[in-house]
Amino acid sequence: MATWEELNFRERELQEQEDRIMAETQQVESVTEYYRNFSQQEQRFFYDLSEKFYHTESELTSFLNQKMGELDFKTKRILSDLDQASEELQGNRRQIIYDLEELGYDRQKLAFEESEGR
Protein backbone atom coordinates (compact mmCIF):
# COMPACT_ATOMS: atom_id res chain seq x y z
CA MET A 1 0.00 0.00 0.00
CA ALA A 2 1.32 3.41 -0.97
CA THR A 3 1.84 6.10 1.63
CA TRP A 4 0.89 9.77 1.35
CA GLU A 5 4.54 10.64 0.92
CA GLU A 6 4.91 8.22 -1.99
CA LEU A 7 1.73 9.51 -3.63
CA ASN A 8 2.86 13.12 -3.26
CA PHE A 9 6.27 12.29 -4.71
CA ARG A 10 4.68 10.46 -7.65
CA GLU A 11 2.31 13.36 -8.28
CA ARG A 12 5.17 15.89 -8.35
CA GLU A 13 7.09 13.61 -10.68
CA LEU A 14 4.14 13.28 -13.07
CA GLN A 15 3.44 17.01 -13.02
CA GLU A 16 7.08 17.75 -13.87
CA GLN A 17 6.90 15.28 -16.75
CA GLU A 18 3.71 16.91 -17.98
CA ASP A 19 5.32 20.36 -17.81
CA ARG A 20 8.32 19.11 -19.81
CA ILE A 21 6.07 17.55 -22.42
CA MET A 22 4.02 20.72 -22.73
CA ALA A 23 7.21 22.76 -23.22
CA GLU A 24 8.48 20.30 -25.83
CA THR A 25 5.11 20.38 -27.60
CA GLN A 26 5.23 24.15 -27.70
CA GLN A 27 8.76 24.00 -29.16
CA VAL A 28 7.69 21.53 -31.84
CA GLU A 29 4.71 23.72 -32.75
CA SER A 30 6.95 26.78 -32.92
CA VAL A 31 9.49 25.00 -35.13
CA THR A 32 6.70 23.69 -37.35
CA GLU A 33 5.23 27.15 -37.83
CA TYR A 34 8.65 28.66 -38.50
CA TYR A 35 9.52 25.93 -40.99
CA ARG A 36 6.20 26.30 -42.82
CA ASN A 37 6.77 30.03 -43.20
CA PHE A 38 10.35 29.49 -44.33
CA SER A 39 9.28 26.84 -46.81
CA GLN A 40 6.61 29.09 -48.29
CA GLN A 41 9.13 31.87 -48.76
CA GLU A 42 11.57 29.44 -50.33
CA GLN A 43 8.95 28.07 -52.73
CA ARG A 44 7.86 31.60 -53.61
CA PHE A 45 11.48 32.56 -54.38
CA PHE A 46 11.98 29.63 -56.75
CA TYR A 47 8.59 30.19 -58.35
CA ASP A 48 9.31 33.87 -58.99
CA LEU A 49 12.76 33.05 -60.35
CA SER A 50 11.29 30.40 -62.62
CA GLU A 51 8.67 32.85 -63.89
CA LYS A 52 11.35 35.40 -64.81
CA PHE A 53 13.15 32.94 -67.04
CA TYR A 54 10.13 31.03 -68.31
CA HIS A 55 10.24 32.38 -71.87
CA THR A 56 14.00 32.83 -72.27
CA GLU A 57 15.74 29.99 -70.44
CA SER A 58 13.82 26.73 -70.64
CA GLU A 59 16.72 24.69 -69.21
CA LEU A 60 17.00 26.97 -66.21
CA THR A 61 13.24 26.90 -65.74
CA SER A 62 13.28 23.12 -65.91
CA PHE A 63 16.10 22.99 -63.36
CA LEU A 64 14.26 25.36 -61.02
CA ASN A 65 11.05 23.34 -61.32
CA GLN A 66 13.01 20.20 -60.46
CA LYS A 67 14.48 21.90 -57.39
CA MET A 68 11.02 23.11 -56.36
CA GLY A 69 9.78 19.52 -56.56
CA GLU A 70 12.70 18.29 -54.44
CA LEU A 71 12.08 21.03 -51.88
CA ASP A 72 8.40 20.18 -51.76
CA PHE A 73 9.20 16.52 -51.12
CA LYS A 74 11.70 17.34 -48.36
CA THR A 75 9.35 19.87 -46.81
CA LYS A 76 6.50 17.36 -46.66
CA ARG A 77 8.80 14.78 -45.09
CA ILE A 78 10.06 17.21 -42.45
CA LEU A 79 6.57 18.46 -41.65
CA SER A 80 5.37 14.88 -41.41
CA ASP A 81 8.16 14.11 -38.94
CA LEU A 82 7.27 17.19 -36.90
CA ASP A 83 3.59 16.20 -36.88
CA GLN A 84 4.54 12.70 -35.78
CA ALA A 85 6.67 14.11 -32.95
CA SER A 86 3.77 16.31 -31.87
CA GLU A 87 1.35 13.37 -31.88
CA GLU A 88 3.81 11.30 -29.87
CA LEU A 89 4.11 14.07 -27.28
CA GLN A 90 0.32 14.36 -27.12
CA GLY A 91 0.08 10.61 -26.52
CA ASN A 92 2.64 10.84 -23.73
CA ARG A 93 0.72 13.71 -22.17
CA ARG A 94 -2.55 11.75 -22.31
CA GLN A 95 -0.81 8.88 -20.52
CA ILE A 96 0.44 11.21 -17.81
CA ILE A 97 -3.04 12.67 -17.36
CA TYR A 98 -4.38 9.13 -17.03
CA ASP A 99 -1.67 8.33 -14.47
CA LEU A 100 -2.58 11.47 -12.51
CA GLU A 101 -6.22 10.39 -12.47
CA GLU A 102 -5.18 6.96 -11.21
CA LEU A 103 -3.13 8.68 -8.54
CA GLY A 104 -6.26 10.56 -7.48
CA TYR A 105 -8.08 7.25 -7.08
CA ASP A 106 -5.18 5.90 -5.03
CA ARG A 107 -5.43 8.96 -2.77
CA GLN A 108 -9.16 8.40 -2.29
CA LYS A 109 -8.54 4.74 -1.54
CA LEU A 110 -5.84 5.58 1.01
CA ALA A 111 -8.04 8.21 2.67
CA PHE A 112 -10.93 5.73 2.83
CA GLU A 113 -8.73 3.00 4.30
CA GLU A 114 -7.34 5.39 6.89
CA SER A 115 -10.82 6.52 7.88
CA GLU A 116 -11.99 2.89 8.12
CA GLY A 117 -8.99 1.98 10.25
CA ARG A 118 -9.81 4.56 12.90
Summary of the structure (lengths in Angstrom):
residues: 118
radius of gyration: 26.0
end to end distance: 16.8
largest distance: 92.8
contacts: 289
relative contact order: 0.14
helix: 92%
strand: 0%
